[in-house]
Structures are given as C-alpha cells and as structure tokens.
C-alpha cells in the first residue's frame, strides 16, 4: 500500500514537472494588429495551454484596453514537439479562429485560420519572460 502511494506521488510530481517545462509558458509580446499590441500571459490550463491579455499598448504607450484579462489563446493542445492546436480570438473583429501555434526558443508563431485551415493570418511573437 505504501509503495502504491509512493509510486502515485512520484508520477504526479513527474507530470507536474513535465507541465511546467512546456516551452509556451511565459509572457509574450504580440505583433501589432490594427496599431495595437499586447503582452499575453500563457499558462497551463489543465492539459491545455491558454493565453490571457495582461497589458495593452498603442502608438502613445500603454493603455487600459477593454480586452485586458480576456483569453486570446484558447485551449491549445501541445503535441510535445513545440506545436499546438486550438483556437485564437482576434480582438479587433471579435472572432474566434482555428488556432495553430509553434514555439521555438524565444519565438512563437501563431496562426488564426478559416476554411479548415486553408486561409490563415499569422503573427510572430517574442518572449518577454
């Protein structure tokens, strides 16, 4: 019984370490869209990755957008190789798209797609933290 509990505890610790090591976790600076950009905090949301707007900026500096605290990256499922699939919300038109994401070091490439992924709009983000 003690061995079973110990084995379960070790498994949970290993899973927690694997989740914490996800390369997408952190704060990212978006590419400007309609003259504004944001800092997005990407975190683990269960088995998925999600990203919430933390700060917003325009050509005059930081401002308090109505989108602060809203999820931009929604339910991204990692494949373990730096690729993710889920959904992306675009604040400028309030639409949700099929989302694809790829993380390589301090660079994140995000796509929002329609027509089953045939037509995509892409952005490159840079890691802040």
Buried (B, 14 or more C-beta within 10 A) or exposed (E): EEEEEEEEEEEEEEEEEEBEEBBBBBBBBBEEBEEBBBBBBBBBBEEBBBBBBBBBBEEEEEEEBEBEEEBBBBBBEBEEEBBBBBBBBBBEEEEEBBBBBBBEEEEBBBBBBEEEEEEBEEBEBEBBE
